[in-house]
Amino acid sequence: MNQNFIFVFILLATFFIVYAIPHKLFKRETTFGECTYLDYQTSLLGVKIFPDPVVNGNPITLSVTGQLDIDMPKETILAGFFGDLEERDIIGGVYQKPVCADSECPKFKTPFNVTMVMMVPDKLPDPYSIIVSLLVNTDTPACAIATVSDKKHNNFAKTPSKVPQNIYVGVGCTIASPT
């Protein structure tokens, strides 16, 4: 009889320990996809963020890679922001960094890599989006967007979004170019 209780106790303790350990199969990585909110086709940027997932009120580092079908002019900037999909608004500020400040501007079909630090707002809605764009004056030659949701049983959490048309159109026009 005591052996049965000991066996059941060890079995339950094992289940609780295994359940408490994070499993690699459940790691959710923020995945960026095409900017479907624009009325025209853009190049897709490769974006990795650290830490992933983001932590409210802390900085994140974006590593942005890509190749463009144009020579980047010296006024090209990298812009990033958090967006509220339900309110159709920008959360916090728009962060920007000149692409050509530290090095020569990337040429046609030349791979580039730019890093930028953004501050995560203290409170993010569920769901929210992270938008990263290359801006040349009022044009957006490349961008990427990720939609993040922590809602339970949401199979679309942290996957490329299908943002409603025109949700952030014009954002590039409101961002001041660096001088």
C-alpha positions as CSV (number, residue, x, y, z in Angstrom):
1,M,0.0,0.0,0.0
2,N,2.8,2.4,0.9
3,Q,4.5,1.6,-2.4
4,N,1.5,2.7,-4.3
5,F,1.4,6.1,-2.5
6,I,5.1,6.6,-3.1
7,F,4.7,5.7,-6.8
8,V,1.8,8.1,-7.3
9,F,3.7,10.8,-5.4
10,I,6.8,10.4,-7.6
11,L,4.7,10.2,-10.7
12,L,2.8,13.5,-9.9
13,A,6.0,15.3,-8.9
14,T,7.6,14.3,-12.2
15,F,4.5,15.6,-14.2
16,F,4.6,18.9,-12.3
17,I,8.4,19.3,-12.9
18,V,8.1,18.5,-16.6
19,Y,5.2,20.8,-17.1
20,A,7.0,23.7,-15.4
21,I,10.1,23.4,-17.6
22,P,9.8,25.6,-20.8
23,H,9.8,23.4,-23.9
24,K,11.6,24.4,-27.1
25,L,8.6,23.3,-29.2
26,F,6.5,26.1,-27.5
27,K,9.0,28.9,-28.1
28,R,7.2,31.6,-30.0
29,E,9.4,33.8,-32.1
30,T,8.1,37.1,-33.4
31,T,7.9,36.7,-37.1
32,F,7.9,39.6,-39.5
33,G,6.0,39.5,-42.8
34,E,5.1,41.7,-45.7
35,C,3.5,45.1,-45.2
36,T,0.1,44.5,-46.7
37,Y,-1.3,47.8,-45.5
38,L,0.4,49.7,-48.4
39,D,-1.2,50.2,-51.8
40,Y,2.0,49.1,-53.5
41,Q,4.5,46.3,-53.4
42,T,7.7,46.8,-51.2
43,S,10.7,44.8,-50.6
44,L,10.5,42.6,-47.4
45,L,13.0,43.4,-44.6
46,G,14.4,40.7,-42.5
47,V,13.9,41.7,-38.8
48,K,15.1,40.0,-35.6
49,I,14.4,41.5,-32.2
50,F,16.1,41.0,-28.9
51,P,14.8,40.2,-26.4
52,D,12.1,38.1,-27.9
53,P,9.3,38.4,-26.7
54,V,9.5,42.1,-25.9
55,V,9.3,43.3,-22.3
56,N,7.1,46.3,-21.5
57,G,9.1,49.4,-20.5
58,N,12.4,48.0,-21.6
59,P,14.5,48.6,-24.8
60,I,14.6,46.2,-27.7
61,T,17.3,45.9,-30.3
62,L,16.2,45.4,-33.9
63,S,18.6,43.8,-36.4
64,V,17.3,44.7,-39.9
65,T,18.6,43.1,-43.0
66,G,17.7,43.2,-46.7
67,Q,18.5,44.0,-50.3
68,L,16.8,46.7,-52.3
69,D,16.0,47.1,-56.0
70,I,17.4,50.7,-55.8
71,D,20.5,52.5,-54.7
72,M,19.7,54.0,-51.3
73,P,20.1,57.7,-51.2
74,K,21.9,59.3,-48.2
75,E,18.6,60.6,-46.7
76,T,17.3,57.0,-46.3
77,I,16.1,56.4,-42.7
78,L,15.1,53.3,-40.8
79,A,11.9,53.9,-38.8
80,G,10.2,51.6,-36.3
81,F,7.2,51.9,-34.1
82,F,4.6,49.9,-32.2
83,G,1.0,50.0,-33.5
84,D,-2.4,49.5,-32.0
85,L,-4.4,47.5,-34.6
86,E,-7.8,48.1,-33.0
87,E,-7.3,51.9,-32.4
88,R,-5.3,52.2,-35.7
89,D,-2.8,54.4,-33.9
90,I,0.9,54.5,-33.1
91,I,1.8,53.6,-29.6
92,G,4.6,55.6,-28.1
93,G,7.0,57.3,-30.5
94,V,8.4,56.6,-33.9
95,Y,12.1,55.7,-33.7
96,Q,14.4,56.5,-36.6
97,K,18.0,56.0,-37.5
98,P,19.8,57.2,-40.7
99,V,20.9,54.1,-42.7
100,C,23.9,55.7,-44.2
101,A,25.3,57.5,-41.1
102,D,27.9,55.0,-40.1
103,S,28.8,53.6,-43.5
104,E,28.4,54.0,-47.2
105,C,24.9,53.8,-48.5
106,P,24.0,50.3,-49.8
107,K,23.8,50.0,-53.6
108,F,21.4,48.1,-55.8
109,K,21.0,44.4,-54.7
110,T,23.7,44.8,-52.1
111,P,22.9,43.2,-48.7
112,F,22.8,45.6,-45.8
113,N,22.4,45.2,-42.0
114,V,21.3,48.0,-39.7
115,T,20.6,47.8,-35.9
116,M,18.4,50.2,-34.0
117,V,17.2,50.4,-30.4
118,M,13.6,51.1,-29.6
119,M,11.9,51.6,-26.3
120,V,8.9,49.3,-25.6
121,P,5.9,51.2,-24.3
122,D,5.0,50.6,-20.7
123,K,1.6,49.1,-21.7
124,L,0.9,47.3,-25.0
125,P,-2.6,46.3,-26.1
126,D,-3.4,42.8,-27.2
127,P,-2.9,42.4,-30.1
128,Y,-0.3,45.0,-31.1
129,S,2.1,45.3,-34.1
130,I,5.7,46.1,-34.7
131,I,6.3,48.0,-37.9
132,V,9.8,48.5,-39.4
133,S,10.3,50.6,-42.6
134,L,12.9,52.1,-44.7
135,L,11.9,55.6,-45.7
136,V,13.2,57.7,-48.5
137,N,11.4,61.1,-48.2
138,T,7.8,60.0,-48.4
139,D,8.4,56.6,-50.2
140,T,8.7,53.3,-48.4
141,P,10.9,51.0,-50.6
142,A,11.0,48.2,-47.9
143,C,9.2,47.3,-44.7
144,A,8.2,44.5,-42.4
145,I,5.4,44.0,-39.9
146,A,4.7,41.6,-37.1
147,T,1.4,41.2,-35.2
148,V,1.8,39.9,-31.6
149,S,-1.0,38.5,-29.5
150,D,-1.0,36.7,-26.2
151,K,-4.6,35.6,-26.3
152,K,-5.0,32.0,-25.5
153,H,-5.9,29.6,-28.3
154,N,-4.9,32.1,-30.9
155,N,-3.3,30.2,-33.7
156,F,-2.2,33.4,-35.4
157,A,-0.2,34.7,-32.5
158,K,3.2,36.1,-33.5
159,T,2.7,35.5,-37.2
160,P,2.9,37.9,-40.2
161,S,-0.2,40.0,-40.2
162,K,-2.8,40.7,-42.7
163,V,-3.4,44.3,-41.5
164,P,-6.5,46.1,-42.8
165,Q,-5.8,48.2,-45.8
166,N,-4.6,51.8,-45.2
167,I,-4.1,51.4,-41.4
168,Y,-0.8,53.1,-41.3
169,V,-0.6,54.8,-44.8
170,G,0.9,58.2,-44.5
171,V,3.1,57.4,-41.5
172,G,6.1,57.9,-43.7
173,C,4.9,61.3,-44.6
174,T,4.7,62.5,-41.0
175,I,8.2,61.4,-40.0
176,A,10.8,64.2,-40.2
177,S,13.9,63.4,-42.2
178,P,17.1,63.6,-40.2
179,T,19.3,66.6,-40.9
